[in-house]
Amino acid sequence: MNSFSHRRSAIKKIFASVSLGLLKPVDLMTEREIAKDGFSFLHLTDMHVRRKRQGHIGYQACIDAVNKNNRSADFVLMGGDLAFDGNYTAKDEFVDQIELYKNASDKLKMPYYNSIGNHDVLGWHSRRKVSTDDPDLGKKLIMDKLGMRESYYSFNHKGWHFVVMDSIHPVEGEHGITYKGAFGEQQLEWLRFDLGKHSQMPTVVMTHIAAFCHLGQMNGDPKFNPFGHMVVEDTVNFRKIIERHNVKAVLQGHSHVPEDFFYKGIWYITSQSVSAAWWGGNWKGFMPGYTVFYTSGETLRWERRIFEWQHHLEPEDSLERQRIAEYEAFEKQQEELREQEISAAQKIVK
């Protein structure tokens, strides 16, 4: 490995940590401190478990890393897109993916809580491989397989309140039922009273499709419209509700790009994807990973973790190979420009 690769590898292994209210870095917390003054939990999202590209083996590597490195965590929040896809793969293949996800997740040494992502519904897409009158159409299949009684729900843990939202809202499309990113009036009405009932408790909300997503700014695209696609359409109404209560953070997925955004006292935290580019390499430079959270009183801290995994492309994955080559060329160019700029600055100083 050359020096450029060594530097990039070192940078990618640095864990980002953020603090709400307290100045002590998260990596200085001891296991004893966490147990005495709070607890830890994890956010895993966008696993896209599948056999192709050895995605099921990659997900097991993630589970193994969690069990090895995060044994003190009390539970795991699963952020959706658990299986690769129910929208445009055959039903039996989707069932296999769900079972692969569940079998691996059941090996966690702590409980886990599931949520629904857009790839977790059966046949809500024009490219569906099932009939529109299939009894398992939509969320029913994965919910039955995972034992989910409701697609949105809440629970309490050691003085904190946790809310799991369902951001996949059914709509009628040109080719039958499909979905958009939204919570819908019924769910938001439920949320109002759920948060009201627990208003004295610090709260974390999880959604698959985000309330805030800044891909347009990241890509410099002034025409980018995230609503219904990357951001829930009713995000304003959602935010008005949570801003009235003791919500500390909203955990998000879907974009596969990690973000931390603070607005009106609430952190909107998007975790990087467990699968990165659907197990086809890093996604926009981000390796497969997840987020670890620590509570202390009403304070929430977090750090991002990666786990070791080498992607395994299929022979037909020419687009993925092209994307990997393009990003490696971009990184190399960035490093060369950095060296030029440092060298030029040093000459000026001399």
VOBA-1610 file (N, C-alpha, C; in pm, whole numbers, padded with zeros to 5 digits, always signed):
BEGIN
Met+00086-00120+00000Met+00000+00000+00000Met+00089+00124+00000Asn+00063+00220-00091Asn+00145+00340-00096Asn+00108+00436+00016Ser+00189+00547+00029Ser+00167+00641+00139Ser+00033+00709+00127Phe-00013+00735+00004Phe-00145+00795-00017Phe-00253+00705+00039Ser-00247+00577+00009Ser-00347+00484+00058Ser-00341+00471+00209His-00218+00474+00266His-00204+00466+00411His-00272+00584+00478Arg-00252+00704+00424Arg-00312+00823+00484Arg-00464+00817+00476Arg-00515+00776+00360Arg-00660+00767+00344Arg-00718+00663+00440Ser-00647+00550+00452Ser-00696+00445+00541Ser-00700+00493+00685Ala-00598+00567+00725Ala-00594+00618+00862Ala-00705+00717+00888Ile-00728+00805+00791Ile-00834+00905+00805Ile-00969+00838+00821Lys-00996+00735+00740Lys-01126+00669+00742Lys-01149+00590+00870Lys-01044+00563+00946Lys-01060+00487+01069Lys-01076+00577+01191Ile-01073+00707+01169Ile-01095+00801+01279Ile-01243+00806+01309Phe-01281+00796+01432Phe-01422+00799+01472Phe-01460+00943+01501Ala-01566+00989+01436Ala-01617+01123+01462Ala-01703+01119+01586Ser-01682+01214+01678Ser-01766+01220+01798Ser-01822+01358+01814Val-01946+01365+01864Val-02015+01491+01882Val-02078+01489+02020Ser-02087+01604+02084Ser-02142+01612+02218Ser-02254+01712+02225Leu-02357+01678+02300Leu-02466+01771+02329Leu-02456+01812+02474Gly-02412+01934+02500Gly-02415+01988+02635Gly-02293+01959+02719Leu-02222+01848+02696Leu-02105+01815+02774Leu-01981+01823+02686Leu-01868+01860+02750Leu-01746+01883+02673Leu-01654+01762+02672Lys-01681+01665+02758Lys-01591+01551+02766Lys-01602+01464+02641Pro-01492+01440+02570Pro-01499+01358+02448Pro-01552+01220+02478Val-01628+01168+02384Val-01693+01038+02406Val-01592+00926+02422Asp-01476+00936+02355Asp-01383+00826+02362Asp-01310+00819+02497Leu-01330+00920+02584Leu-01271+00916+02716Leu-01365+00854+02819Met-01488+00826+02779Met-01583+00763+02870Met-01543+00617+02893Thr-01549+00574+03017Thr-01517+00435+03047Thr-01645+00354+03054Glu-01632+00222+03048Glu-01747+00135+03061Glu-01817+00160+03194Arg-01739+00186+03299Arg-01797+00210+03431Arg-01879+00338+03433Glu-01829+00444+03366Glu-01903+00569+03361Glu-02035+00553+03288Ile-02034+00481+03177Ile-02156+00460+03100Ile-02259+00385+03184Ala-02215+00279+03252Ala-02306+00200+03333Ala-02361+00281+03450Lys-02280+00371+03507Lys-02321+00447+03624Lys-02414+00560+03589Asp-02386+00630+03479Asp-02455+00755+03451Asp-02542+00751+03327Gly-02560+00638+03265Gly-02640+00631+03144Gly-02629+00495+03079Phe-02644+00493+02949Phe-02637+00368+02875Phe-02599+00400+02731Ser-02568+00299+02656Ser-02536+00317+02515Ser-02630+00234+02429Phe-02650+00279+02306Phe-02728+00205+02208Phe-02671+00233+02070Leu-02713+00156+01971Leu-02657+00167+01837Leu-02766+00196+01735His-02723+00258+01626His-02811+00281+01511His-02746+00217+01389Leu-02808+00111+01337Leu-02765+00046+01213Leu-02874+00070+01109Thr-02835+00107+00989Thr-02936+00135+00888Thr-02887+00096+00749Asp-02981+00072+00660Asp-02953+00042+00520Asp-02858-00077+00504Met-02901-00188+00562Met-02821-00311+00554Met-02831-00376+00416His-02949-00371+00355His-02969-00427+00221His-02912-00570+00211Val-02954-00653+00304Val-02899-00789+00310Val-02942-00868+00187Arg-02846-00930+00125Arg-02868-01007+00001Arg-02755-01107-00014Arg-02776-01208-00099Arg-02669-01304-00126Arg-02570-01249-00228Lys-02621-01175-00327Lys-02531-01119-00427Lys-02429-01027-00360Arg-02310-01023-00417Arg-02197-00946-00363Arg-02162-00988-00220Gln-02209-01107-00181Gln-02184-01161-00047Gln-02234-01067+00062Gly-02346-01000+00032Gly-02399-00904+00127Gly-02439-00966+00260His-02486-01092+00257His-02524-01157+00383His-02402-01186+00469Ile-02288-01212+00405Ile-02164-01234+00480Ile-02113-01100+00533Gly-02129-00995+00452Gly-02091-00862+00497Gly-02171-00818+00618Tyr-02303-00847+00616Tyr-02385-00809+00730Tyr-02346-00888+00854Gln-02313-01014+00836Gln-02267-01093+00951Gln-02138-01035+01007Ala-02050-00981+00920Ala-01928-00915+00968Ala-01962-00794+01054Cys-02067-00723+01017Cys-02112-00610+01097Cys-02161-00657+01233Ile-02244-00760+01234Ile-02295-00816+01360Ile-02180-00862+01448Asp-02082-00928+01391Asp-01966-00975+01466Asp-01890-00858+01527Ala-01876-00748+01450Ala-01805-00629+01501Ala-01880-00567+01617Val-02013-00560+01605Val-02095-00505+01714Val-02079-00590+01840Asn-02091-00721+01825Asn-02080-00809+01942Asn-01941-00802+02006Lys-01841-00778+01926Lys-01704-00771+01979Lys-01674-00636+02042Asn-01716-00528+01976Asn-01672-00394+02015Asn-01774-00314+02094Asn-01900-00358+02094Asn-02005-00279+02157Asn-02090-00364+02251Arg-02022-00449+02328Arg-02093-00541+02416Arg-02173-00469+02524Ser-02133-00346+02557Ser-02202-00273+02664Ser-02330-00207+02617Ala-02355-00207+02485Ala-02477-00143+02434Ala-02601-00216+02483Asp-02704-00139+02517Asp-02827-00198+02569Asp-02917-00253+02458Phe-02915-00189+02342Phe-02999-00235+02232Phe-02953-00171+02102Val-03014-00215+01991Val-02982-00164+01857Val-03111-00116+01792Leu-03107+00003+01733Leu-03216+00053+01650Leu-03182+00024+01504Met-03267-00051+01437Met-03247-00087+01297Met-03326+00011+01209Gly-03254+00086+01126Gly-03312+00202+01060Gly-03382+00180+00927Gly-03408+00057+00889Gly-03481+00033+00765Gly-03392-00004+00647Asp-03456-00048+00537Asp-03386-00112+00426Asp-03305-00228+00480Leu-03375-00314+00549Leu-03314-00428+00617Leu-03275-00536+00516Ala-03369-00570+00428Ala-03341-00662+00317Ala-03307-00579+00193Phe-03250-00645+00094Phe-03209-00566-00023Phe-03328-00502-00091Asp-03429-00586-00123Asp-03536-00521-00196Asp-03658-00610-00216Gly-03774-00554-00181Gly-03899-00620-00211Gly-03972-00554-00326Asn-03918-00442-00372Asn-03986-00365-00476Asn-03972-00429-00614Tyr-03852-00474-00648Tyr-03832-00527-00782Tyr-03742-00651-00785Thr-03755-00734-00678Thr-03699-00869-00686Thr-03814-00968-00665Ala-03790-01091-00703Ala-03894-01194-00689Ala-03926-01217-00542Lys-04049-01257-00516Lys-04095-01271-00379Lys-04012-01373-00300Asp-03980-01486-00361Asp-03903-01588-00289Asp-03763-01538-00256Glu-03706-01456-00345Glu-03574-01399-00317Glu-03583-01298-00203Phe-03689-01218-00202Phe-03710-01121-00095Phe-03727-01192+00039Val-03803-01301+00040Val-03821-01379+00163Val-03686-01430+00212Asp-03604-01479+00122Asp-03471-01528+00158Asp-03387-01416+00220Gln-03395-01296+00163Gln-03319-01183+00216Gln-03365-01145+00357Ile-03496-01146+00379Ile-03549-01116+00512Ile-03499-01218+00613Glu-03501-01345+00575Glu-03457-01450+00666Glu-03307-01441+00694Leu-03229-01404+00593Leu-03086-01382+00614Leu-03063-01268+00713Tyr-03140-01161+00696Tyr-03129-01047+00788Tyr-03164-01089+00930Lys-03275-01159+00947Lys-03321-01197+01081Lys-03226-01296+01146Asn-03180-01395+01072Asn-03091-01495+01130Asn-02962-01432+01180Ala-02908-01336+01105Ala-02785-01268+01150Ala-02814-01175+01267Ser-02924-01099+01259Ser-02956-01003+01365Ser-02985-01074+01497Asp-03045-01193+01489Asp-03076-01269+01610Asp-02951-01312+01685Lys-02834-01302+01622Lys-02708-01337+01689Lys-02651-01221+01769Leu-02715-01103+01763Leu-02672-00991+01846Leu-02683-01027+01993Lys-02593-00974+02073Lys-02593-01001+02216Lys-02681-00903+02292Met-02761-00825+02219Met-02853-00730+02280Met-02980-00725+02196Pro-03092-00677+02251Pro-03216-00669+02173Pro-03202-00571+02057Tyr-03291-00585+01957Tyr-03292-00489+01848Tyr-03436-00458+01810Tyr-03455-00337+01756Tyr-03587-00286+01720Tyr-03589-00251+01572Asn-03682-00307+01498Asn-03688-00291+01354Asn-03773-00171+01311Ser-03739-00115+01196Ser-03824-00017+01130Ser-03829-00049+00981Ile-03921+00018+00912Ile-03946-00012+00771Ile-03878+00091+00682Gly-03806+00040+00581Gly-03748+00126+00477Gly-03819+00106+00345Asn-03789+00188+00248Asn-03859+00179+00120Asn-03829+00049+00046His-03716-00015+00074His-03685-00142+00010His-03742-00262+00086Asp-03810-00234+00197Asp-03865-00341+00280Asp-04010-00374+00248Val-04069-00305+00150Val-04208-00332+00112Val-04210-00419-00014Leu-04309-00504-00021Leu-04321-00595-00136Leu-04410-00534-00243Gly-04353-00511-00361Gly-04432-00478-00478Gly-04487-00338-00488Trp-04440-00245-00406Trp-04487-00106-00419Trp-04399-00032-00520His-04398-00082-00642His-04310-00025-00744His-04358-00073-00881Ser-04336+00010-00981Ser-04378-00029-01116Ser-04303-00151-01168Arg-04185-00178-01110Arg-04105-00293-01151Arg-04133-00416-01064Arg-04245-00418-00996Arg-04277-00527-00905Arg-04276-00663-00977Lys-04241-00766-00901Lys-04239-00903-00953Lys-04353-00987-00894Val-04452-00920-00834Val-04568-00990-00778Val-04694-00922-00831Ser-04805-00993-00819Ser-04934-00937-00860Ser-04979-00831-00759Thr-05055-00732-00809Thr-05104-00628-00720Thr-05209-00679-00622Asp-05260-00802-00642Asp-05354-00859-00547Asp-05288-00966-00458Asp-05154-00968-00458Asp-05084-01062-00370Asp-05116-01027-00224Pro-05155-01123-00142Pro-05195-01094-00003Pro-05081-01038+00082Asp-04957-01058+00040Asp-04842-01007+00115Asp-04793-00872+00064Leu-04865-00813-00031Leu-04822-00687-00090Leu-04800-00582+00018Gly-04695-00502+00001Gly-04667-00394+00096Gly-04581-00437+00213Lys-04615-00390+00332Lys-04533-00410+00450Lys-04564-00541+00523Lys-04673-00605+00487Lys-04720-00721+00561Lys-04617-00832+00569Leu-04553-00863+00458Leu-04462-00977+00453Leu-04347-00960+00552Ile-04277-00847+00545Ile-04161-00831+00633Ile-04204-00814+00778Met-04318-00750+00802Met-04365-00736+00939Met-04401-00871+00999Asp-04465-00958+00922Asp-04497-01092+00970Asp-04369-01171+00998Lys-04274-01165+00908Lys-04149-01240+00924Lys-04070-01194+01046Leu-04077-01062+01076Leu-03998-01007+01186Leu-04078-00993+01315Gly-04206-01029+01311Gly-04287-01021+01430Gly-04320-00879+01472Met-04332-00789+01374Met-04366-00649+01402Met-04519-00635+01406Arg-04571-00593+01519Arg-04717-00575+01530Arg-04762-00446+01465Glu-04678-00343+01471Glu-04709-00213+01413Glu-04588-00163+01335Ser-04612-00079+01235Ser-04500-00025+01158Ser-04442+00100+01223Tyr-04513+00157+01321Tyr-04457+00265+01403Tyr-04500+00243+01547Tyr-04411+00276+01640Tyr-04435+00242+01780Tyr-04334+00319+01866Ser-04345+00305+01997Ser-04251+00369+02088Ser-04225+00279+02208Phe-04118+00307+02280Phe-04086+00233+02402Phe-03998+00321+02491Asn-03990+00285+02617Asn-03908+00357+02714Asn-03790+00270+02757His-03680+00337+02790His-03562+00263+02837His-03480+00352+02929Lys-03471+00313+03056Lys-03387+00380+03155Lys-03405+00531+03155Gly-03530+00576+03154Gly-03559+00718+03164Gly-03563+00792+03033Trp-03536+00724+02922Trp-03542+00785+02789Trp-03661+00725+02713His-03713+00804+02620His-03824+00761+02535His-03774+00747+02392Phe-03813+00640+02325Phe-03770+00614+02188Phe-03893+00594+02099Val-03891+00660+01984Val-04002+00654+01889Val-03951+00602+01756Val-04014+00500+01703Val-03980+00443+01572Val-04091+00482+01475Met-04057+00565+01376Met-04155+00613+01279Met-04154+00528+01152Asp-04263+00538+01077Asp-04277+00471+00947Asp-04288+00580+00840Ser-04183+00598+00762Ser-04179+00706+00663Ser-04215+00662+00523Ile-04266+00538+00508Ile-04299+00484+00376Ile-04451+00487+00361His-04500+00587+00288His-04643+00614+00281His-04698+00569+00145Pro-04802+00485+00144Pro-04855+00433+00016Pro-04931+00540-00062Val-04914+00540-00193Val-04989+00627-00284Val-05022+00547-00409Glu-05125+00589-00480Glu-05162+00522-00605Glu-05084+00585-00719Gly-05010+00503-00791Gly-04930+00551-00902Gly-04989+00513-01036Glu-04921+00549-01141Glu-04968+00520-01277Glu-04976+00371-01303His-04887+00295-01238His-04883+00149-01259His-04922+00074-01132Gly-05011+00130-01055Gly-05055+00065-00932Gly-04994+00129-00810Ile-05010+00066-00696Ile-04966+00123-00570Ile-04814+00140-00565Thr-04772+00252-00511Thr-04632+00281-00490Thr-04620+00355-00357Tyr-04514+00431-00337Tyr-04496+00498-00208Tyr-04432+00635-00229Lys-04440+00716-00126Lys-04364+00840-00117Lys-04311+00853+00025Gly-04213+00937+00044Gly-04160+00962+00177Gly-04253+01054+00253Ala-04325+01002+00351Ala-04418+01081+00432Ala-04462+00998+00551Phe-04508+01067+00656Phe-04563+01000+00772Phe-04715+00987+00764Gly-04780+01086+00709Gly-04925+01085+00699Gly-04990+01141+00825Glu-05113+01191+00809Glu-05183+01258+00917Glu-05209+01167+01036Gln-05247+01042+01011Gln-05279+00951+01121Gln-05157+00927+01210Gln-05042+00904+01149Gln-04922+00878+01227Gln-04877+01003+01302Leu-04886+01119+01239Leu-04847+01242+01307Leu-04942+01272+01423Glu-05069+01239+01407Glu-05164+01256+01518Glu-05125+01165+01634Trp-05089+01041+01603Trp-05041+00949+01707Trp-04916+01005+01774Leu-04823+01061+01695Leu-04698+01113+01748Leu-04724+01228+01846Arg-04819+01315+01812Arg-04849+01428+01900Arg-04879+01382+02042Phe-04966+01284+02053Phe-05009+01240+02185Phe-04907+01148+02252Asp-04832+01074+02171Asp-04725+00991+02228Asp-04619+01079+02294Leu-04577+01186+02224Leu-04478+01276+02281Leu-04536+01354+02398Gly-04663+01390+02388Gly-04727+01460+02499Gly-04728+01376+02625Lys-04754+01248+02610Lys-04757+01156+02724Lys-04620+01142+02788His-04514+01158+02708His-04377+01137+02757His-04296+01266+02752Ser-04362+01380+02765Ser-04297+01509+02744Ser-04185+01538+02845Gln-04187+01471+02961Gln-04084+01495+03061Gln-03959+01410+03038Met-03965+01323+02939Met-03854+01231+02915Met-03772+01277+02794Pro-03638+01272+02803Pro-03558+01296+02682Pro-03590+01189+02579Thr-03603+01231+02453Thr-03657+01143+02350Thr-03568+01137+02227Val-03561+01019+02167Val-03494+00997+02039Val-03598+00942+01942Val-03605+01001+01823Val-03697+00956+01718Val-03616+00896+01605Met-03660+00786+01549Met-03592+00724+01435Met-03686+00720+01315Thr-03635+00759+01199Thr-03708+00750+01073Thr-03613+00702+00964His-03666+00628+00868His-03579+00585+00758His-03552+00702+00663Ile-03656+00752+00598Ile-03640+00870+00512Ile-03629+00992+00602Ala-03540+01081+00569Ala-03497+01187+00661Ala-03597+01302+00673Ala-03582+01377+00781Ala-03649+01506+00796Ala-03562+01617+00740Phe-03431+01598+00744Phe-03334+01689+00682Phe-03236+01605+00599Cys-03211+01646+00477Cys-03110+01581+00393Cys-03052+01687+00301His-02920+01694+00293His-02856+01806+00224His-02777+01763+00100Leu-02826+01661+00032Leu-02756+01613-00087Leu-02749+01720-00195Gly-02854+01805-00205Gly-02850+01911-00304Gly-02734+02005-00282Gln-02713+02044-00157Gln-02600+02131-00126Gln-02468+02058-00146Met-02462+01933-00105Met-02338+01856-00120Met-02297+01844-00266Asn-02397+01824-00351Asn-02368+01805-00493Asn-02367+01935-00572Gly-02399+02047-00505Gly-02404+02176-00574Gly-02511+02179-00680Asp-02624+02116-00652Asp-02732+02106-00750Asp-02848+02194-00708Pro-02865+02311-00767Pro-02973+02402-00726Pro-03112+02352-00764Lys-03120+02254-00853Lys-03250+02203-00897Lys-03293+02078-00819Phe-03211+02035-00726Phe-03240+01912-00652Phe-03359+01932-00560Asn-03462+01848-00575Asn-03580+01856-00490Asn-03588+01730-00405Pro-03562+01741-00275Pro-03557+01620-00191Pro-03691+01571-00142Phe-03796+01651-00153Phe-03921+01618-00085Phe-03991+01497-00149Gly-04030+01404-00062Gly-04096+01282-00105Gly-03999+01177-00156His-03876+01217-00175His-03773+01128-00231His-03662+01105-00129Met-03598+01213-00084Met-03494+01203+00018Met-03538+01260+00151Val-03645+01339+00152Val-03698+01401+00273Val-03848+01376+00276Val-03904+01345+00393Val-04048+01324+00401Val-04123+01452+00364Glu-04231+01437+00290Glu-04306+01553+00242Glu-04364+01636+00356Asp-04401+01571+00465Asp-04461+01643+00577Asp-04360+01673+00687Thr-04236+01700+00646Thr-04131+01724+00745Thr-04158+01848+00830Val-04221+01952+00773Val-04248+02073+00851Val-04345+02043+00965Asn-04453+01972+00934Asn-04549+01936+01038Asn-04486+01844+01142Phe-04403+01752+01096Phe-04330+01664+01187Phe-04240+01744+01280Arg-04165+01836+01223Arg-04072+01915+01305Arg-04145+02004+01403Lys-04258+02058+01365Lys-04334+02143+01458Lys-04375+02062+01581Ile-04412+01937+01560Ile-04453+01853+01673Ile-04335+01822+01764Ile-04225+01777+01708Ile-04113+01735+01794Ile-04047+01854+01862Glu-04054+01972+01799Glu-03994+02091+01861Glu-04070+02136+01985Arg-04193+02091+02002Arg-04272+02127+02121Arg-04238+02039+02240His-04161+01933+02218His-04138+01835+02323His-03988+01817+02348Asn-03956+01718+02428Asn-03818+01702+02475Asn-03738+01609+02385Val-03748+01630+02256Val-03675+01547+02159Val-03531+01596+02147Lys-03438+01507+02168Lys-03297+01540+02161Lys-03237+01513+02023Ala-03288+01410+01956Ala-03227+01373+01827Ala-03326+01297+01741Val-03309+01311+01610Val-03380+01232+01510Val-03275+01153+01434Leu-03286+01021+01437Leu-03191+00934+01368Leu-03247+00899+01231Gln-03166+00914+01127Gln-03211+00903+00989Gln-03124+00804+00911Gly-03177+00760+00796Gly-03102+00674+00705Gly-03130+00714+00562His-03136+00614+00475His-03183+00628+00336His-03079+00682+00240Ser-03008+00789+00274Ser-02915+00851+00179Ser-02780+00781+00175His-02748+00700+00278His-02620+00632+00291His-02505+00729+00318Val-02534+00857+00336Val-02431+00958+00357Val-02446+01016+00498Pro-02345+01005+00584Pro-02358+01055+00721Pro-02367+01207+00725Glu-02459+01255+00809Glu-02477+01398+00831Glu-02508+01423+00978Asp-02469+01539+01027Asp-02510+01588+01159Asp-02559+01731+01140Phe-02686+01755+01172Phe-02744+01887+01151Phe-02824+01927+01274Phe-02795+02044+01330Phe-02859+02089+01453Phe-02955+02202+01421Tyr-03082+02187+01463Tyr-03183+02288+01433Tyr-03284+02293+01547Lys-03300+02412+01604Lys-03398+02436+01711Lys-03387+02335+01824Gly-03265+02311+01865Gly-03241+02227+01982Gly-03242+02078+01955Ile-03253+02037+01831Ile-03261+01895+01797Ile-03151+01860+01697Trp-03080+01752+01723Trp-02982+01700+01629Trp-03050+01604+01531Tyr-03025+01625+01403Tyr-03071+01534+01298Tyr-02946+01459+01251Ile-02941+01330+01282Ile-02819+01252+01264Ile-02845+01140+01164Thr-02781+01148+01050Thr-02792+01043+00949Thr-02671+00951+00960Ser-02697+00824+00980Ser-02587+00726+00990Ser-02544+00681+00851Gln-02416+00650+00839Gln-02370+00590+00715Gln-02430+00451+00703Ser-02431+00400+00584Ser-02498+00273+00557Ser-02411+00155+00599Val-02476+00055+00655Val-02406-00071+00685Val-02355-00134+00556Ser-02431-00121+00448Ser-02395-00187+00321Ser-02314-00098+00229Ala-02293+00032+00269Ala-02228+00131+00182Ala-02302+00134+00047Ala-02234+00098-00063Ala-02298+00102-00195Ala-02364-00032-00227Trp-02462-00071-00143Trp-02531-00198-00162Trp-02431-00313-00172Trp-02329-00310-00086Trp-02222-00408-00081Trp-02137-00407-00207Gly-02142-00295-00281Gly-02062-00283-00403Gly-01948-00183-00388Gly-01889-00174-00269Gly-01782-00078-00245Gly-01828+00035-00155Asn-01738+00130-00128Asn-01772+00246-00047Asn-01870+00334-00122Trp-01953+00409-00048Trp-02050+00498-00110Trp-02005+00642-00091Lys-01964+00705-00202Lys-01915+00843-00200Lys-01803+00860-00098Gly-01721+00756-00086Gly-01606+00761+00004Gly-01633+00708+00143Phe-01757+00674+00175Phe-01789+00628+00310Phe-01795+00475+00314Met-01719+00421+00409Met-01711+00276+00425Met-01835+00224+00498Pro-01859+00094+00493Pro-01969+00037+00571Pro-01952+00069+00720Gly-02061+00110+00785Gly-02047+00146+00925Gly-02180+00169+00993Tyr-02173+00221+01115Tyr-02291+00244+01197Tyr-02256+00351+01300Thr-02352+00384+01388Thr-02332+00489+01487Thr-02360+00434+01626Val-02273+00471+01720Val-02289+00435+01860Val-02329+00559+01938Phe-02431+00547+02024Phe-02481+00658+02104Phe-02461+00629+02252Tyr-02435+00737+02327Tyr-02418+00728+02471Tyr-02507+00833+02537Thr-02580+00793+02640Thr-02659+00888+02717Thr-02589+00915+02849Ser-02609+01037+02899Ser-02560+01075+03031Ser-02655+01181+03083Gly-02741+01144+03178Gly-02848+01235+03218Gly-02941+01256+03100Glu-02956+01382+03057Glu-03034+01412+02937Glu-02944+01450+02820Thr-02818+01412+02828Thr-02720+01442+02724Thr-02699+01321+02635Leu-02684+01348+02506Leu-02660+01242+02408Leu-02529+01270+02336Arg-02444+01169+02331Arg-02319+01177+02256Arg-02317+01064+02156Trp-02236+01079+02052Trp-02228+00970+01955Trp-02095+00968+01884Glu-02064+00854+01827Glu-01944+00837+01745Glu-01975+00739+01632Arg-01910+00759+01520Arg-01931+00674+01404Arg-01826+00564+01402Arg-01871+00445+01367Arg-01782+00329+01362Arg-01784+00267+01224Ile-01673+00212+01184Ile-01666+00132+01063Ile-01629-00011+01101Phe-01654-00104+01011Phe-01609-00241+01033Phe-01539-00288+00906Glu-01448-00379+00924Glu-01367-00424+00812Glu-01447-00512+00719Trp-01451-00472+00593Trp-01519-00553+00491Trp-01465-00516+00355Gln-01428-00615+00277Gln-01382-00595+00141Gln-01495-00635+00047His-01538-00541-00039His-01651-00571-00126His-01617-00682-00225His-01722-00753-00268His-01709-00863-00363His-01807-00839-00477Leu-01759-00784-00586Leu-01846-00751-00698Leu-01876-00874-00783Glu-01994-00870-00846Glu-02033-00974-00940Glu-01972-00943-01077Pro-01959-01042-01163Pro-01900-01017-01295Pro-01971-00907-01374Glu-02104-00894-01355Glu-02180-00795-01432Glu-02178-00655-01371Asp-02107-00636-01259Asp-02109-00507-01189Asp-02011-00406-01251Ser-02027-00380-01378Ser-01935-00288-01446Ser-01954-00144-01400Leu-02079-00104-01372Leu-02104+00033-01326Leu-02038+00058-01191Glu-02045-00041-01101Glu-01982-00026-00970Glu-01831-00014-00984Arg-01772-00094-01073Arg-01628-00084-01093Arg-01589+00053-01146Gln-01672+00107-01234Gln-01647+00241-01287Gln-01656+00346-01177Arg-01757+00335-01091Arg-01773+00432-00982Arg-01656+00426-00884Ile-01612+00305-00853Ile-01498+00289-00762Ile-01374+00354-00822Ala-01349+00329-00952Ala-01232+00387-01019Ala-01241+00539-01021Glu-01360+00592-01047Glu-01378+00738-01050Glu-01353+00800-00914Tyr-01401+00735-00809Tyr-01380+00795-00678Tyr-01234+00782-00634Glu-01170+00674-00667Glu-01028+00661-00635Glu-00946+00766-00708Ala-00983+00794-00833Ala-00914+00899-00908Ala-00938+01036-00844Phe-01061+01060-00797Phe-01092+01185-00729Phe-01010+01201-00601Glu-01002+01095-00522Glu-00924+01101-00399Glu-00776+01128-00428Lys-00726+01063-00530Lys-00586+01083-00566Lys-00562+01227-00610Gln-00655+01282-00689Gln-00643+01420-00732Gln-00648+01516-00613Gln-00737+01489-00519Gln-00748+01572-00399Gln-00617+01573-00321Glu-00557+01457-00308Glu-00431+01447-00235Glu-00319+01521-00308Glu-00315+01508-00440Glu-00213+01579-00517Glu-00230+01730-00506Leu-00354+01777-00514Leu-00380+01921-00500Leu-00344+01970-00360Arg-00374+01890-00261Arg-00338+01926-00124Arg-00188+01943-00111Glu-00112+01848-00165Glu+00034+01855-00157Glu+00086+01979-00231Gln+00026+02011-00346Gln+00066+02131-00419Gln+00041+02258-00338Glu-00073+02264-00275Glu-00111+02384-00199Glu-00022+02401-00076Ile+00010+02291-00010Ile+00100+02298+00106Ile+00239+02340+00063Ser+00285+02281-00048Ser+00418+02313-00098Ser+00427+02460-00138Ala+00324+02513-00204Ala+00324+02652-00244Ala+00325+02744-00123Ala+00251+02708-00020Ala+00245+02790+00101Ala+00381+02791+00171Gln+00446+02677+00174Gln+00577+02669+00238Gln+00680+02754+00165Lys+00673+02760+00034Lys+00766+02843-00044Lys+00745+02991-00012Ile+00620+03030+00005Ile+00590+03169+00036Ile+00646+03206+00173Val+00633+03115+00269Val+00684+03141+00404Val+00835+03156+00402Lys+00902+03072+00323Lys+01048+03080+00314Lys+01092+03211+00247
//
